[in-house]
């Protein structure tokens, strides 16, 4: 079976997103058939994993047969080591990347240059659809690797500047003032902190486009970014393992990169859930052959949509990611609290008493809240927010509160506000979250407090 042709630059930019959905789906099915047979014949891990589950490529016809294939996750692929790689590809041809590990165990990803090109073109077209052009000056709020020699070369030849997240905010703003970019792209947390600092100083820096990625874009983050940069942010959802997954269009809808990925939303047992029902995101990268990602489980929760969008892009739609499974914290009685709860703790306050914060769940009965106090803030407003946490988690949960001079970023230069030291599947957390999201909040032990403000939740 011949591999389907990889999409070229012009096709990715101007054609694919406007093709009839049936044609895009047919091409994706062709690529899926090739990928499944390739993985069985040439990737030792997948051959053994599928044999043990009783799956054979002859059972696979198109995307409707994906549920026949057992899913994989980061832990399985890390444990498999080189067995996930195509042994026919010389090692010197691999481009190696590693995830940050902030959401769990880090994984090494191997890509050939042709595979990388497909991913890079997909990223570039998201910039174009957001209104940016190659001649526009752009700033990236980027990870440390962009300060390596390769990153410095990019600085020299492109109209790009990189803001290292560990730089003091004074220096980051000074770079923006000197460079005067038309776009800001990069880590959601870093862009949010930058926007907050601009507003604290009574400033705005109007942009043509702002594209945050790498973390769930909470409502409070979106509002802050929109005010600071005078443009609605276009959320980019993706993962280093599989590249861009979906992006917001001008109408605010999330379009799946259907010419590069097969995206499923599944229940904890790996079976698909109906459109509109939240579940875990599972991706298959159609063009990754050197190290395939087939039915790769991400720890993200979202839902598929069946409606269409009037923006002109005809790719299928999904909802915004509601959060990572391990960002939803279980209370002692088994209910799950959405990350939105913590981002809106001080909605009642005239002035936010906290500059930066980090909440850690050590166990179901132990939380700690570290924060950088905002100068001149009202102590009573801060204590009211802490009371909301205590009420929500109940009297059996201990809350340690500590004011600190500085909350450090992760080693990858990311801001993590919520840290769970429980495994995502701890005590059925994954199943409880998905079932709770399906049934709605307030339904027994699987209830999820999702998106409501603390004032609405109260005690």
Secondary structure by P-SEA (a helix, b strand, c coil): ccccccccccccccccccccaaaaaaaaaaaaaaaaaaaaaccaaaaaaaaaacccccccccccccccbbbbcaaaaaaaccccccccccccccccccccccccbbbbbbbcaaaaaaaaaaaaaaaaaacccccbbbbbbcccccccaaaaaaaaccccccccccccaaaaaaaaaaaccccccccaaaaaaaaaaaaaacbbbbbcbbbbccccccaaaaaaaaaacccccbbbbbcccccccbbbccccbbbccccccbbbbbccccccccccbbbbbbbbbccccccccccccccccccccccccccccccccccccccccccccccccbbbbccccccccccccccccccccccccccccbbbbbbbccccccaaaaaaaaaaaaaaacccbbbbbbbbcccccccccccccccccccccccaaaaaaaaaaaacccccccccccccccccccc
